[in-house]
Every structure is written in structure tokens, then in C-alpha cells.
Amino acid sequence: MRYGDHDVLTGVDFDVSVGEVVCLLGPNGAGKTTTIEILEGFRIRSDGELLIFGEDPATAGERWRARTGVVLQSWRDHPRWTPRRLLTHLGAFYAPYGTPSRPRPWDVDELLQVVNLTDLADRKIGTFSGGQRRRLDVAIGIVGRPELLILDEPTAGFDPKVRRDFHDLIHRLSDLDGTTVLLTTHDLDEAEKLADRVLVLAGGRIVADDSPAGLAQRVGGTSEVRWTSGGERFVHATEDAADFLRGLLSQSGDVQDLEVHRASLEDAYLALSQQHEAGSAEQAARRFLEVTR
């Protein structure tokens, strides 16, 4: 994807299976929202190929759109509407595209209960808090009972309980309804709790594609040994910390302040985020690739 002379996305290549929950993880400014907008058909890509349900989102029709649900980072609507009225209105557009296996739309009362808005069903949206508004955004995204649900930073503004309820909802949609879910986040903890697969985006490309456990295992093979000798501080990365320590201690009797730190996925991701947001996106991407090989 190119803006003028600047390439924003240069290597985003992946596929998603039916019923899979895939998280697009990356620091702010990595290109997550641009990727999502292209997948939704809201932004026209400058190059490359894309097929969802066998069609290009940029040219797909209403029947294709009825099979997808979208939760954007923000949504504009009339503040004088109530959730019940808005969801009933939007749901009606999906009714012609229902099937015996997936009737559409979702029953409004049931949906309000699922997103914990029953008590606010007839209150004007303009009076809602940020977290309440975000729950309504999620309801809007799933009112048509989508086969593919795309969410951009869906839990922004959620308190811990509402965030946990949202995670339960995603698992329900995937496990019981067979809904395929693709979501973006910069929160590693959320990705580990929700995703079957994590795609790490940095420097305009996918730099890792694995299960959360798989990524953690790949990173966890490296340890960092730190020590002081002769008043000088040393740091060494090694695959076998025990063997390195035996050699170090046998060669030098002056080893002080010895520390062994086993690398974690969180360490690698935090380093990626810090470098990326400091303006070193390409360097951050290369370093993350090195530690997750």
C-alpha cells in the first residue's frame, strides 16, 4: 500500500481459515488500521491481491457485505437514537440475506443482553460513557450475524470486567457460530488470550505468524547473561545459558553482579514497540525477525 511516494505496507501476506481467531498485533503506526480498511473494502489498495469469500472487497456487492461485520475504532451516528432503535434499524438491512443455517439479523433483545446493554436499551446514545458506547459498537458489528468479523482495537475504553466479557463473546462467536474473527490490537496480553494465531506487523510487513504459544517458544530459547568484571559491565545473548556460565566462571574469577534473564515474547514485543515508535520501524522489524526465528 502506497501513499504518494511512501510505501506503508510492503509485505502483508496471510490467509485465515473458517472459524479461526487471528490477531493482527503491532505497535501504533505499524499499519494495522490501513490493513483492516483494505480488508473491509473501505480503502483501495495500490497493489497486490485480496480475496475474501472468493471476492475482492473493493468490488464486492451487498450480499458479500452482509456476510461481514465491522467494528471500527470510532463510529458516528445520531446521539438521539437509542440502542434498541438503532440495532432494529440496522438489522433490517441484513434480513434479505439470511439463510437457514445463519438467519439474519440477530434478535435485538438477545443481542442487547449479549453485550450487556439491556438496561440501557432505551436510553439515548448521546448519554453513554465511552465504555458503553464501545459495547454498542460491538453490537452494531455483529447484528447481522457475520461469518467474518473484523474488529479494529475493539476493547479500547473497556474496564477489566467488560473486557473479559468481550473475550468470552469472541470465543462464543468462534466456537458456537463458527465465526471467523480478525482483530487488531497493540496489547500482547489480549492477543495471547484471544487468538489462535498472531500476526505481528512492523515495518510495513508481517514479521511473525504463529500461535501465541509458538511465538513464545521461539523467543524463549534465548537467554541474556549480564555481569560485571574489572569494573566493566558485560551483556551476552546465548542459546545455552548453563554452558556459557560454566565457561565464564572457569575463565574468570572476577565475576560480579551476575544475572541471567530468559527472553520472553513480552520482552521482544516491547523492544519492537519502543524501536518502532521511536522512528526505527525497519530496524525494529529486523530485530524481531532475528529473535523469533
N, C-alpha and C positions, 0 to 999 in steps of 0.2 A: 504494500500500500504506500503510495507516494503523495505527499503534499508539496506541490511545487517541485523543488529540486531535492527535497528531503525524503528519504525512504524511512517510513515509520515501521512497517512490517516487512521483513525480508525472508523469513523462513518459518512460516506458520503452517505446518503440515501435520494433520492428525485426522483420525476417524473416531467415531463414537458408536457403540453398539446399543441396541434397543434395551431399555431398562437400566442402563449404566448411569452412574452419577459421576460426572467428571468436573473437576475443579480447575479453572484457569487461575493460577497463582502467580502473582508478581508484584513488585513494588509500584508505588504511584508513578505514573508516567511511562509504564512499560509498554502500553498499547492494548491493555485488556479491553477497555471500553470500545476502542476502534474495532477490535476483533469481533466483539459482540454485535456491534452495529452492522458489520458486514454480514454476519451470520443471520441477522434478523431481516436483512434486505433494506435497512434504513440508510445505509451508506454504500455507494457503488465502488467496488474495488478497482484499482488501476491495472491489476494483472492477476494471473492465477486462475484456478478452477475451484468451484464450490458446488456441491450437490447436497441437498437435504430432502429426504423423501423422493429422491430422483429428479428434483427440480432445482434450478438456480433461484435462490431467494430474491435476486434482483429483478426477476421477471415473472415470478410465480403469482398465481391468481388467488382469489378469495378462499377457495377450497383448501389450498395449501396453508394459508394463514390461519384457517380455522383449526388446523392441527397443531399449531404452535402457540405457546403462551410466552409473554414477555413481561419481566419486571425490571423497569429501568431504575436508574439512580434517583430520578425525580419524575413527577407526573403532574400535569396541570389539569384541573377540572373546576367546575363551579363550586365554590365553597358553600353555597346554599343547598346543595344536594345532600341527601342522606345516604349512608352506605346501602341500605335496602333498595332505595330508588335507583341508585347508580348501577348496582350489580344486576338488578332486574332489567334495566335498560340495555346494558352491555350484553348480558346473557342472551337476549333475544336475537342478536346477530348470529349467534352460533347454532341456534335451533335447526336451521335447514341442513346443517352439516353433521347432525348426529347419526350414529349407526347403531345397530342392535348391540354390538359389543362395547360401544362407547357412546351412550346417549349424551346429548348436549342440550342445554348448559347444565352446570351443577345446580342443584336445588339451593336457592338463595338462603333459606333458613339454616340448612345444613352447613353451607359454606361459611356463614357468619359464625356458627359455632366452632367450626374447624380453626378459624383464625382468631377466635376469642373476641369477637366484636358483637355478640348477641345483645349485650346491654347497651351498646351504642348504635344499634341498627337504625334508629330513627332520629339520631342527633345530627345536626348539620356538620358537615365535614370541616368547615372553617373553624370549628371549636376544638378540633382534635390536637393532641400533642404530637410531637414528631414520631414517637414510637407507635402510637395508634394509627397515624397516617401511613406509616410503613406497613403495618399489618393489612391495611386496606389495599395498598399497592400489590401485596402478595395475592390477596383475594381477587383483584382485578386480573392478575396474570393467570389464574387457574380457573376462572369462572367458566371458561369454555372446555374444561377437562382436556387439556392439551396432551398430545402424545410426546411432544418435545417442549420442555420448559426451560427458558433461558433467563437467567437472573444476573443482574449487574450489581454487585455489592448489596445483596438483599437484606443483610442484618444490620446495616448502618442505623444507629439510633435505637436499637433494641437493648432492653435491660437483660440481665442474665437469664431470668425465667422465660421471658418471651423468646430469647434466642434459643433456649433449649426446646421450647415448644415448636419453634420453626424447624429445628433439626429433626424433631420427631415427625413433622409434617412431610419433610422431604423424603424421609425413609418410608413413610406410608405411601406416598405417591409412587415411589420407585418399586417397592416390594409388592403392594397390593394392586396398583393400577398399571404397572409396567411402564410408567412414565420415564422417559429419558430426560436427565437433568444436566444442564451445563451452566455452571455459575462461576462468577469471578469473585475473587477476594484477595486482599493483601494480608489476611490473617491466617498464618500457618496452622494454628490450633484448630480453627474452623475447618480448614481443608482436611486435616487428619481425621476429624470426627465425621465428616460428611462423605468424603469421596471414595469411590472405588479406584479412581485413577487421578493423579495430579499431573497437570501440565504446567511447568514453570516457564514463564515468559520473561525474557530480559534481552535488551539489545535488539529488539525487533524480531526475535526468533524464539522457538521452543528450545530450551536448553536442557530439559529433562522431562521424561514421560514414563511414569511408573506408578505403582501403588504407593500409598504413604509408607507402608512397611518396607517396601522395596527401596525407596529413596533413602530411608533412614539406615537401612543395612549397608547401602553403597557408601554413604557418608561415614558411617560409624567404623569403617575399617581403619581409619587414620587416627593416630594419636599425636599430640603435641607435647614434647618434653621441654621444660624450661628449667634453667638452673643458673647459678652464679658461680664463677670461678675466677680467682685473682682480681676480684672487684669488677669483673665484666659480666654482663648478662647475655645468656645464650638461649636460643629457641631452635628446636629441631623437630620436623614432622617425620613420622615413621609409621610403617605398617605393623611393626612388631616392637612394641614399647619395651617388653621384658628383655628381649635380646639386646636392644640398644642400651638399656640401662646397665646390663651386665658388662658390656664393653666400655661404657663411660666410666663406671666405678672402678674397673680394673686398670684403666689407663691413667686416671687422675684421682689423687687423694683429696684434692681441694674442690669438692662439690658441695655447694651450699644452696639453700632455698630451692630445693628440688621439687618440681611439680610435674604431674602427668595429667594432661587434660585430654579425654577422649572426645573427639569431634562428634557433634550431633547434627541432625538435619536443621535444628533451630539455629545453631551457630552458623552453618553455611548460608542459610536463608537471610539471617540478619546481616551478615557480611555483604551478601548480594544487594540487599536493600540499601544499605549505607553507601556502598560504592555507586549504585545506580542513581540514587537521589543526589549524590554529590557531583553528578555530571559525568561519571566514568562508566556509562552503560556498557560499552563494548568490553572494557576490562572486567567489569563485574560478570558479564556473561561468560567470558573465557574462564575466569576463576571458578565459577560454579560448575562448568563443564568438567574441569580438572578434578574437583573433589567428589563428583558423582559418577565418575566412570566406573 
